[in-house]
């Protein structure tokens, strides 16, 4: 998991000029400040990693390359709406794409790893803590090294899409909505006949 670090100082040439800040100064002086919708460009300027108790933690640093306040009231309301919609999408439980059954295992795994990464970032979990949650869900003892045949692998990064999907359902990042063919695929992965799973 890679964390993001924001360098808060805006670069030269930002749009937070006196024309924008002077009215805010007076509004704040009267305890009447409000949010300013802005369009922001972030520039990655550095990266690194460090050892922690739960494994190696990676990070990427960003600086605010440009800020442009949106002063038109109509555009400002649209920006506020876009920000709220993006926030809602990021915090809403995902559903499987409609073309899920036609995706190969690696494509399905990449999609599910993305959900797990987002969940870990939201929860502030390190890769080691994600691994602990994985083992706890599947009842894998902490000192287990080898995976018995037919069981979930010890390392979640080596799991197939079927096991990853089960884990995503268990931590609440994936909605329990079926996509055509999914229930049948699950039954086959579990060694059951599709008709038995559907009944």
C-alpha positions in Angstrom: 0.0 0.0 0.0 1.4 3.4 -0.9 0.4 6.4 1.1 0.0 10.0 -0.2 1.7 12.9 1.4 0.6 16.4 0.4 3.1 19.3 0.6 0.7 22.0 1.6 2.4 25.1 0.3 1.0 26.1 -3.1 3.5 26.7 -5.9 4.1 30.2 -7.2 1.4 31.3 -9.6 -1.5 30.0 -7.6 -4.8 31.8 -8.0 -5.3 32.7 -4.3 -4.7 36.4 -5.0 -5.8 39.4 -3.0 -8.9 39.7 -5.2 -10.0 36.3 -3.7 -8.5 36.6 -0.2 -9.5 40.2 0.7 -13.3 39.5 0.8 -12.5 36.3 2.8 -10.5 38.3 5.3 -13.5 40.5 6.0 -15.9 37.6 6.1 -13.7 35.7 8.6 -13.4 38.9 10.6 -17.2 38.6 11.0 -17.1 34.8 11.6 -18.7 34.2 8.3 -16.1 32.3 6.3 -17.1 29.6 3.8 -15.4 27.0 1.6 -13.8 28.1 -1.7 -14.3 25.6 -4.5 -11.1 25.3 -6.5 -9.6 23.4 -9.3 -6.3 22.0 -8.2 -3.4 20.4 -10.0 -1.2 18.0 -7.9 2.4 17.2 -9.1 4.2 14.2 -7.7 7.6 15.4 -6.5 9.1 12.6 -4.5 8.7 9.1 -3.2 10.3 6.7 -0.7 9.7 4.0 1.8 10.5 3.2 5.4 10.4 0.2 7.6 7.6 0.0 10.2 6.6 -2.7 12.7 4.1 -4.0 10.1 6.4 -4.1 7.2 7.8 -1.6 4.7 5.6 1.4 4.0 5.8 3.3 0.7 4.8 6.9 0.1 4.5 9.4 -2.7 4.8 13.2 -2.1 2.7 15.7 -4.0 2.9 19.5 -4.2 0.1 21.7 -5.2 1.2 22.8 -8.6 -1.6 25.2 -9.3 -4.8 26.3 -7.6 -7.5 28.2 -9.4 -10.5 29.3 -7.3 -13.8 29.1 -9.0 -15.5 32.5 -8.5 -18.5 32.2 -10.8 -21.4 31.1 -8.6 -22.8 28.7 -11.2 -19.4 27.1 -11.8 -18.7 27.0 -8.1 -21.9 25.1 -7.4 -21.0 22.6 -10.1 -17.5 22.1 -8.6 -19.0 21.5 -5.1 -21.4 19.0 -6.7 -18.5 17.2 -8.5 -16.5 17.0 -5.3 -19.4 15.6 -3.3 -20.2 13.1 -6.1 -16.5 12.0 -6.2 -16.4 11.6 -2.4 -19.7 9.6 -2.4 -18.4 7.3 -5.2 -15.1 6.7 -3.2 -17.0 5.8 -0.1 -19.8 3.8 -1.7 -19.7 0.0 -1.7 -18.7 -1.2 -5.2 -20.5 -3.6 -7.4 -19.0 -6.0 -9.9 -18.8 -4.7 -13.5 -21.4 -6.0 -15.9 -18.7 -7.7 -18.0 -17.3 -9.5 -14.9 -17.9 -13.1 -16.2 -16.1 -12.3 -19.5 -13.0 -11.0 -17.7 -10.1 -13.4 -17.2 -8.8 -14.2 -13.7 -6.0 -11.7 -13.8 -8.3 -8.8 -14.8 -10.7 -9.8 -12.1 -7.9 -10.0 -9.5 -6.6 -6.5 -10.5 -10.1 -5.1 -10.0 -10.5 -6.7 -6.6 -6.9 -5.7 -5.5 -8.0 -2.1 -6.3 -10.9 -2.4 -3.9 -8.7 -3.9 -1.2 -6.1 -1.1 -1.6 -8.8 1.5 -1.3 -10.3 -0.2 1.8 -6.8 -0.4 3.3 -6.1 3.3 2.6 -9.5 4.3 4.1 -8.9 2.2 7.2 -5.2 3.2 7.5 -4.1 -0.5 7.3 -0.6 -1.6 6.3 -0.2 -4.5 3.9 0.7 -6.6 7.0 -2.6 -5.7 8.7 -4.5 -6.5 5.5 -2.7 -9.9 5.5 -3.8 -10.4 9.2 -7.4 -9.6 8.3 -7.2 -12.1 5.3 -5.9 -14.9 7.6 -8.4 -14.1 10.2 -11.3 -14.3 7.7 -10.2 -17.6 6.3 -9.1 -19.1 9.7 -5.4 -19.3 8.7 -3.1 -19.6 11.7 -0.5 -16.8 12.0 2.4 -19.3 11.8 1.1 -21.2 8.8 3.6 -21.2 5.9 2.1 -23.5 3.3 -1.4 -23.5 1.9 -3.2 -26.9 2.0 -4.8 -27.8 -1.4 -8.2 -26.3 -1.9 -7.8 -23.7 0.8 -7.2 -19.9 0.6 -3.5 -19.1 0.2 -1.6 -17.7 3.2 -0.6 -14.6 1.2 -3.7 -12.8 -0.2 -1.6 -11.5 -3.1 -1.5 -15.0 -4.4 -5.2 -15.7 -4.2 -7.5 -16.3 -7.1 -10.4 -13.9 -7.9 -13.0 -16.2 -6.2 -11.2 -16.0 -2.8 -10.5 -12.2 -3.2 -14.1 -11.6 -4.0 -15.2 -13.4 -0.8 -12.8 -11.3 1.2 -14.0 -8.1 -0.4 -17.6 -9.1 0.6 -16.5 -9.9 4.1 -14.9 -6.4 4.7 -17.8 -4.6 3.1 -16.1 -3.0 0.0 -18.1 -5.1 -2.4 -21.9 -5.3 -2.7 -23.5 -8.7 -2.5 -25.1 -8.2 -6.0 -24.8 -11.1 -8.4 -23.7 -10.6 -12.0 -24.9 -13.0 -14.6 -22.7 -16.1 -14.4 -21.1 -15.2 -11.0 -23.1 -17.6 -8.9 -22.4 -20.4 -11.3 -18.6 -19.6 -11.3 -18.6 -19.6 -7.5 -20.3 -23.0 -7.4 -17.7 -24.4 -9.8 -14.9 -22.9 -7.8 -16.3 -24.6 -4.7 -16.6 -27.9 -6.5 -20.5 -27.9 -6.5 -22.8 -28.4 -9.4 -24.3 -25.1 -10.7 -27.8 -26.4 -10.3 -27.2 -27.2 -6.6 -25.9 -23.6 -6.0 -28.9 -22.1 -7.7 -31.5 -24.0 -5.7 
